[in-house]
Amino acid sequence: MMGWDPGDHVSGWGWAAMSISMILFWGLLILGGVLLFRALNRPSGGHEAPSRATPEQVLAERFARGEIDEDEYRRRLETLHASSSGYATRP
């Protein structure tokens, strides 16, 4: 007679293996979808490191925000230019 045979069943380890493999399958499928979505939405040009501001730009920003006055700005700018040309002197 065909039908369900109570002696032919999956043990507890079989259920555990099936459950873990199902979780892994869906986790990998979701991870693949997320990575594909991120790759397609990446701006063209790949991985571009954010550009760092030059010392002159940082000094100009501080002057623009009012953190330093014009005399200090000009003095520090001269010091930066002197140190970049190799003729820096210590005050």
C-alpha positions in Angstrom: 0.0 0.0 0.0 1.3 3.4 -0.9 1.2 6.3 1.6 2.8 7.6 4.6 5.1 5.2 6.4 5.7 6.2 10.0 9.1 4.5 10.0 10.4 6.7 7.2 10.8 10.2 8.6 13.4 12.9 8.9 15.2 13.1 12.3 15.8 16.2 14.3 19.1 16.8 12.7 17.6 16.7 9.3 15.1 19.4 10.2 17.9 21.5 11.8 20.0 21.2 8.6 17.0 22.1 6.4 16.2 25.1 8.6 19.7 26.4 8.6 20.2 25.9 4.9 16.9 27.8 4.2 18.0 30.7 6.4 21.4 30.8 4.7 19.8 30.7 1.3 17.4 33.6 1.9 20.1 35.6 3.7 22.5 35.2 0.8 19.8 36.0 -1.7 18.9 39.2 0.2 22.5 40.2 0.6 23.1 39.7 -3.1 20.1 41.9 -3.9 21.4 44.6 -1.5 24.9 44.5 -3.0 23.5 44.7 -6.5 21.3 47.6 -5.6 24.3 49.5 -4.1 26.5 48.7 -7.1 23.9 50.0 -9.5 23.3 53.2 -7.5 27.0 54.0 -7.2 27.9 57.3 -8.9 30.1 56.8 -12.0 33.7 57.0 -11.2 33.9 54.3 -8.6 35.4 54.8 -5.2 36.5 58.4 -5.0 38.1 59.5 -1.8 36.8 62.8 -0.5 39.2 65.6 -1.4 41.0 67.1 1.5 41.1 70.9 1.9 44.5 72.5 1.4 45.9 74.5 4.3 45.2 77.7 2.4 41.5 76.7 2.0 41.2 75.9 5.7 42.8 79.3 6.6 40.4 81.1 4.2 37.4 79.3 5.7 38.5 80.4 9.2 38.9 84.0 8.0 35.5 83.8 6.3 33.9 82.5 9.6 35.5 85.4 11.5 37.7 83.1 13.7 40.8 85.1 12.7 41.2 88.7 11.6 42.8 90.0 8.4 46.3 90.6 9.9 46.4 87.1 11.4 45.1 85.6 8.1 47.9 87.4 6.1 50.6 86.5 8.6 49.6 82.8 8.6 49.3 82.8 4.8 52.8 84.2 4.4 54.0 81.5 6.9 52.4 78.8 4.8 53.9 80.0 1.6 57.3 80.4 3.2 57.2 76.9 4.6 56.1 75.4 1.3 59.1 77.0 -0.5 61.5 75.6 2.1 62.5 78.9 3.6 60.5 78.6 6.8 62.0 80.4 9.8 60.9 80.0 13.4 59.8 83.3 15.1 
